[in-house]
Amino acid sequence: MGYMTHHSTIKPLTVNDLAVMKQQGEKITCLTAYDASFSALIDKVGIDVMLVGDSLGMVIQGHDTTLPVTIADMVYHTRCVSQARRRAFVLADLPFMSYSTPVNAAKNAAKLMQLGGAQMIKLEGAHFEVVSFLVNQGIPVCGHLGLLPQKINQLGTYKVQGKESSEAMQIIDDAQQLQQAGASLLVLECVPAGLAKEISTRLRIPVIGIGAGVDCDGQVLVLHDMLDIGILKRPRFSKNFMHEVTTIESAIDAYHKAVKQAKFPATEHSF
Ligand code: KIV
């Protein structure tokens, strides 16, 4: 007879479950979440990964960029999301300047995990030394390449990255080096669909796309964009999933099914 507790028998997904999904060709669904109510709803629908993204700087806090978001903000929202989660994997962003050195990164990642309940942290850019330091401390890492919103003051505008072949080669190389450094997941944001396909094929670890075409191992969208309640204009690569339904739950379910069946993103959402 099995060990019985009063707790639900639903087990939270692990990093291994995500790896197996890639191996078996099952698309990984991911949405951003910032609070307990949406966490419970997203989890109930069966979305695989909830990303507590620093996009909360825009959709929750009303800033123009993700730069003002602090580690304290991230811990607070990650805890709100973890609290209501039953199955979905909880991934949390390290915000701007919170991973400027390996030690700084480890200290802040520990807060997201110990206080926030995150299972993995995400950081932007080709910081291989930071990634391997975190992984050696037992902190699972998700990389993030392509458009890096934390670099907006250097980029000037949010636009597609990797259109030039030299840029594309750099992104492929960075992706391989992140995997080599021990990253177990990679987000690719706003890159041509062909480039994202190439990277998803080359890497062993799952690649989650946003504005990166249908051939990634999974997809992520900002919740408020797909529910059409964002303050800022919805980006071209996103889609209003409330368009044909009457409840938030069915919009999230439509997104979940569209990603699982490789029907989203369509070419009009891709570059
Ligand atoms: O902050 C965020 O929500 C993100 C996604 C857009 C990938 O990083």
Residues whose N, C-alpha, C, O or C-beta is under 5 A from the ligand:
A	BS01	KIV	T32 G53 D54 S55 V187 I210
